[in-house]
Amino acid sequence: MHGNAGFGALSDIQIIDLTQMLAGPYGTMMLADHGATVIKVEPPHGDLTRPGGPFRADDTQRVLGGYFQSIDRNKLSVVLDLKTEEGREALKALVRDADAVVENFRAGVMDRLGLGYETLKELNPRLVYGALRGFGDVRTGASPYLEWPAFDVVAQAMGGIMAITGPDAETPTKVGPGVGDIIPGMMLGFGVLAAIHHARRTGEGQFVDVAMTDAVLAVCERMVWQNSVQGAVPGPEGNHHPFLCPFGMFPAKDGFITVAAQQDSFFAILCNELDAPELMADPRYSSREGRTTNRLQLIREVGARSKQFTKSELMNRLGGKIPFGPVMNIDDISADAHFSARQMLVQVENPGTAPVTIAGVPIKMTLTPGQVARRAPLLGEHTRQLLIEAGLSKAQVDVIIKEDDQETADQAT
């Protein structure tokens, strides 16, 4: 089948992707970025993120918004109405040669369509079936919340990350990026790839289940062991570490910086570069243990010194000497040489307007580098080509496309 032009470590892998919104598509994006052929199967009206944009003001076509471009790059699009017999049979044809199917519908949806794991594995015994839901699947552990729908904010709340994030002990706070979606998506990508590795060794596929809440809890691992080892119930710690100091965010004249100078050697450098030798000489702060015990006072003391300098001045004084970094917004990032050298801001074609910039591929490889090879697909852009490659006749494909066009027209009216 039509692959990603042979680039990347995963160029021999084929994924049938029924996921929508952010969580599932982020996981399959990671696979596509490293060369996997990811066939995005969409209903006639498309992924729910397609019509939502956002679009540039001068976009004359409004067919690819920023959200969709970002996480559906490198993918192919096939439109199938899985409520029709023709659509279901076409999906089965795609599945026969695939390494994996991934979906993030609510529990039971695919089973009711007659396309559940047990059905599809009869067609392809080595098939990996990846499922991402708010609270998992009954096949691996029946949550009492199995039927509950979930989005990012729900996973952040119930997975524990909000409880330990915030400006003070009384204010749980949502993390800015959609980590309640993105972290589960990353774990789905890893799980599917691990299962494909097993299937290629043994010929046996399996069901891979990622619950959004589980994935968020897994990255809150410190909270779990703190409770077990210390009997603590951690809460928000503001912008500082609960027991390492100084380790966090401090003010500058024109913004904020971060430092991690809990080690004696780093703390000495910090004090010297902030023109504050008295802090190093203070017996309260002369040891790592003392800095932990007196952390709240030390945070105030370091902040009082750091805010005498600009971010640029602090970068010159501290950069490369201790773990240090300025707090950067997207304007700062766009102007910084690091992100240019690392190809972390890339442009993709956008029909109807000038190219748009999206985030690049963070996993760098010397022999089989990943890349953003092409823009996100137009709705159904590859339907005819891929279904014919899957073995359907031209007449069968014509029927499917006609039905999908009619379904789209009916929804528009």
C-alpha positions in Angstrom: 0.0 0.0 0.0 0.8 3.7 -0.4 3.4 4.5 2.3 5.4 7.5 3.4 7.9 7.5 0.6 10.1 5.1 2.4 11.4 7.4 5.2 11.6 6.6 8.8 12.2 3.6 11.0 8.5 2.6 10.7 8.2 2.7 6.9 7.1 -1.0 6.8 4.2 -0.5 9.2 0.6 0.2 8.3 -2.0 1.6 10.7 -5.8 1.9 10.2 -6.6 5.0 12.2 -10.2 5.5 13.3 -9.4 8.0 16.1 -10.6 11.5 16.2 -10.1 14.8 18.1 -6.7 14.9 19.9 -5.7 11.9 22.0 -5.8 9.1 19.5 -4.6 11.2 16.5 -1.6 12.4 18.5 -0.5 8.8 19.1 -0.9 7.9 15.4 0.8 11.1 14.4 3.9 9.9 16.3 3.9 6.7 14.2 3.3 8.6 10.9 6.2 11.0 11.8 8.5 8.1 11.7 7.3 6.7 8.4 4.3 4.4 9.2 1.5 4.5 6.7 -1.4 5.9 8.7 -4.7 5.6 6.9 -7.1 7.9 8.7 -10.6 6.5 8.2 -13.2 9.3 8.6 -17.0 9.4 8.5 -18.5 11.4 5.6 -18.5 14.6 7.6 -14.9 14.1 8.7 -13.0 14.2 11.9 -14.8 16.5 14.4 -11.7 18.8 14.4 -11.9 19.5 10.6 -14.7 22.1 10.7 -13.6 23.7 13.9 -10.4 25.3 12.5 -9.1 27.6 13.6 -8.5 29.1 10.1 -6.4 32.1 9.0 -8.5 35.2 8.3 -7.3 35.2 4.6 -7.9 31.4 4.1 -10.1 31.2 0.9 -10.8 27.5 1.2 -11.0 26.7 4.9 -10.3 23.0 4.3 -7.4 22.5 6.8 -7.4 24.3 10.1 -4.4 24.7 12.4 -5.6 22.0 14.9 -6.1 19.4 12.2 -2.8 20.3 10.3 -0.8 19.9 13.5 -1.8 16.4 14.6 -2.9 14.8 11.3 0.1 15.6 9.2 1.8 12.7 7.3 -1.5 10.8 7.2 -3.8 9.6 4.4 -7.6 10.1 4.4 -10.2 7.5 3.5 -13.9 8.3 3.9 -16.1 5.4 4.9 -19.6 5.3 6.4 -19.3 2.4 8.9 -23.1 2.4 9.3 -23.4 1.0 5.8 -22.6 -2.6 4.8 -20.3 -1.3 2.0 -18.4 0.9 4.4 -17.9 -2.0 6.9 -16.7 -4.3 4.2 -14.3 -1.7 2.8 -12.8 -1.3 6.3 -12.4 -5.1 6.6 -10.5 -5.0 3.3 -8.1 -2.4 4.6 -7.7 -4.4 7.9 -6.6 -7.6 6.1 -3.1 -6.2 5.3 -2.7 -3.8 8.3 -0.5 -4.1 11.3 -2.9 -2.3 13.6 -6.3 -0.7 13.9 -6.7 2.1 16.5 -9.9 3.8 17.7 -11.1 6.0 20.5 -14.8 5.5 20.4 -16.8 5.0 23.5 -16.8 1.5 24.8 -18.9 -0.9 22.7 -19.3 1.2 19.6 -17.1 -0.9 17.3 -18.6 -4.1 18.7 -22.1 -2.9 17.9 -21.0 -2.1 14.3 -19.7 -5.7 14.0 -16.1 -4.4 13.8 -14.8 -5.2 17.3 -11.5 -6.8 18.0 -12.8 -10.4 18.1 -14.3 -9.9 14.6 -11.3 -8.2 13.0 -8.8 -10.6 14.4 -10.6 -13.4 12.5 -9.6 -11.6 9.3 -6.1 -10.9 10.4 -4.7 -13.0 13.3 -1.6 -10.8 13.7 -3.7 -7.6 14.0 -3.0 -5.3 16.9 -6.1 -3.5 18.0 -5.4 -0.3 20.0 -8.2 1.3 22.0 -8.1 4.6 23.9 -10.9 5.6 26.1 -11.5 7.7 29.2 -11.6 4.7 31.6 -10.4 1.8 29.5 -12.0 -1.3 28.2 -13.7 -4.2 29.9 -11.2 -6.6 28.2 -8.4 -5.5 30.5 -10.2 -4.2 33.6 -13.8 -3.2 34.1 -13.9 0.3 35.5 -17.1 1.5 37.2 -16.8 4.5 34.9 -16.5 2.5 31.8 -19.5 4.2 30.1 -18.5 7.7 31.1 -17.3 10.0 28.2 -14.1 11.9 28.9 -12.0 14.7 27.5 -8.7 16.2 28.5 -9.9 18.1 31.5 -11.6 15.1 32.9 -8.5 13.0 32.6 -6.4 15.7 34.2 -8.8 15.9 37.1 -9.3 12.2 37.8 -5.8 11.2 36.9 -4.3 13.4 39.7 -2.3 16.0 37.8 -4.6 18.9 38.6 -4.4 18.1 42.3 -0.7 18.6 42.4 -0.6 21.6 40.0 -1.4 25.2 40.9 -0.2 28.5 42.3 -0.9 27.6 45.9 -2.1 24.7 48.1 -5.7 25.7 47.7 -6.0 26.1 44.0 -5.8 22.9 41.8 -5.1 24.0 38.2 -5.5 22.6 34.7 -2.2 22.1 32.9 -2.0 24.4 29.8 -1.5 21.9 27.0 -4.0 19.1 26.6 -1.9 16.6 28.5 -5.0 14.6 29.5 -5.2 13.7 25.7 -1.6 13.9 24.6 -0.1 11.7 27.3 -2.6 8.9 26.6 -2.0 9.3 22.9 1.7 8.9 23.4 1.2 5.8 25.4 -1.2 4.4 22.8 1.5 4.9 20.2 4.1 3.1 22.3 1.7 0.3 23.2 0.6 -0.3 19.6 4.3 -0.4 18.5 5.2 -2.8 21.3 2.4 -5.1 20.3 3.3 -5.0 16.6 6.9 -6.0 17.6 5.4 -9.0 19.4 3.1 -9.9 16.5 6.0 -9.9 14.1 7.9 -12.3 16.3 5.0 -14.6 17.0 2.3 -14.0 14.5 -0.1 -13.2 17.3 -1.9 -9.9 17.5 -3.5 -8.6 20.7 -5.8 -5.9 22.2 -4.0 -2.8 23.5 -6.0 -0.7 26.0 -5.1 2.8 27.2 -7.3 4.6 29.7 -6.8 8.4 29.7 -7.0 8.5 33.5 -4.5 5.7 33.9 -2.0 7.4 31.6 -2.2 10.7 33.5 -1.8 8.9 36.8 1.3 7.2 35.5 3.0 10.5 34.9 2.1 11.6 38.4 4.2 8.7 39.8 5.8 10.9 42.5 2.4 11.5 44.0 1.8 7.8 44.4 5.1 6.9 46.1 5.0 10.0 48.3 1.7 8.7 49.7 3.0 5.2 50.2 6.4 6.1 51.6 5.7 9.3 53.4 2.0 9.1 54.1 1.6 12.4 52.3 -1.3 13.6 50.2 0.6 16.0 47.9 -1.1 19.2 46.7 -0.2 22.0 44.4 3.3 23.3 45.0 3.2 26.4 43.0 6.2 26.8 40.7 8.7 25.1 43.0 9.7 21.6 44.0 8.3 20.1 47.2 11.7 19.2 48.7 14.5 20.4 46.4 15.5 24.0 46.6 16.2 26.3 44.8 14.4 24.3 42.0 11.7 26.2 40.2 10.7 29.5 38.7 12.0 32.9 39.8 11.2 36.5 38.7 13.4 38.6 36.3 13.0 42.2 35.5 11.1 41.4 32.3 9.6 38.0 32.9 10.6 34.8 34.6 13.4 32.2 34.6 13.9 28.7 36.0 16.8 27.3 37.8 17.6 23.9 39.4 20.5 24.6 41.8 19.8 22.3 44.7 23.3 20.8 44.6 26.0 22.5 46.6 28.2 23.2 43.6 25.3 24.7 41.6 24.0 26.7 44.5 27.4 28.3 45.0 27.5 29.3 41.3 24.0 30.7 41.5 24.8 32.8 44.6 28.0 34.1 42.9 26.3 35.0 39.6 23.4 36.8 41.4 26.0 38.8 43.3 24.7 37.3 46.5 27.6 35.6 48.4 25.8 36.2 51.6 23.2 33.5 50.7 26.0 30.9 50.4 27.5 32.0 53.7 24.1 31.8 55.5 24.2 28.7 57.7 20.5 28.1 56.9 21.4 27.5 53.3 24.9 26.1 53.4 23.7 22.4 53.1 21.2 20.7 50.8 19.2 19.7 53.9 19.2 23.2 55.2 18.0 24.6 51.9 15.1 22.1 52.0 14.1 22.9 55.6 14.2 26.6 54.9 13.0 26.5 51.3 10.2 29.1 51.6 12.5 31.7 52.9 15.3 30.8 50.4 12.8 31.1 47.5 12.0 34.6 48.5 15.7 35.5 48.9 16.7 34.1 45.5 13.7 35.8 43.9 14.6 39.2 45.4 18.1 38.9 43.8 17.0 37.4 40.4 14.5 40.2 39.7 17.3 42.7 39.7 18.3 41.4 36.2 16.7 40.9 32.8 16.2 37.5 31.3 19.0 38.2 28.9 21.3 39.2 31.6 20.5 36.1 33.6 21.0 34.0 30.5 24.5 35.4 30.1 25.3 34.9 33.8 23.7 31.5 34.4 23.4 29.8 31.0 25.6 26.8 30.7 26.8 27.0 34.3 23.8 25.6 36.1 20.5 24.1 35.0 18.8 27.3 33.8 16.3 28.4 31.3 14.2 31.5 30.7 10.4 31.1 30.5 9.7 31.4 26.8 6.5 32.1 24.9 6.0 31.2 21.2 7.5 34.5 20.1 10.6 33.8 22.1 10.7 30.2 20.8 10.3 31.3 17.2 13.3 33.6 17.5 15.5 31.2 19.4 18.3 29.5 17.5 17.9 26.2 19.3 14.5 25.4 17.8 15.6 26.4 14.4 18.7 24.1 14.6 16.5 21.3 15.9 13.9 21.8 13.1 11.1 22.0 15.7 9.1 24.6 13.8 8.2 23.4 10.4 6.0 24.8 7.6 3.4 22.8 5.7 1.4 23.6 2.7 -2.1 24.9 3.4 -4.6 25.2 0.5 -6.3 28.5 0.5 -3.6 30.5 2.3 0.2 30.6 2.8 2.0 27.7 4.5 1.4 27.4 8.2 3.9 26.5 11.0 3.4 23.5 13.2 5.6 21.7 15.8 8.3 19.4 14.4 9.4 15.9 15.3 11.1 15.7 18.7 12.5 12.2 18.4 15.7 12.6 16.4 17.4 9.6 14.7 20.7 9.5 12.8 20.0 6.6 10.4 16.2 6.7 10.0 15.1 10.3 10.8 11.4 11.1 11.1 10.0 14.2 9.4 6.9 16.2 8.6 6.8 15.0 5.0 3.4 16.4 4.0 0.4 18.4 5.1 -2.7 16.8 6.7 -4.9 15.2 4.1 -8.0 16.7 2.6 -11.2 14.8 3.6 -11.3 11.6 1.6 -8.2 12.6 -0.5 -7.0 9.0 -0.8 -10.3 7.0 -0.7 -10.3 5.8 -4.3 -6.6 5.0 -4.5 -6.4 3.1 -1.2 -9.6 1.1 -1.6 -8.6 -0.1 -5.0 -5.2 -1.0 -3.6 -7.0 -3.0 -0.9 -8.7 -5.1 -3.6 -12.1 -3.4 -4.1 -13.3 -3.0 -7.7 -13.7 0.4 -9.3 -17.5 -0.2 -9.3 -17.5 -1.0 -5.6 -15.5 2.2 -4.8 -17.8 4.3 -7.0 -20.8 3.1 -4.8 -19.0 3.9 -1.6 -17.9 7.4 -2.7 -21.5 8.1 -4.0 -23.0 7.0 -0.7 -20.6 9.1 1.3 -21.2 12.1 -0.9 -24.9 11.7 -0.4 -24.5 11.3 3.4 -22.4 14.5 3.5 -25.1 16.4 1.4 -27.9 15.2 3.7 -26.0 16.4 6.8 -25.4 19.8 5.2 -29.1 20.3 4.6 
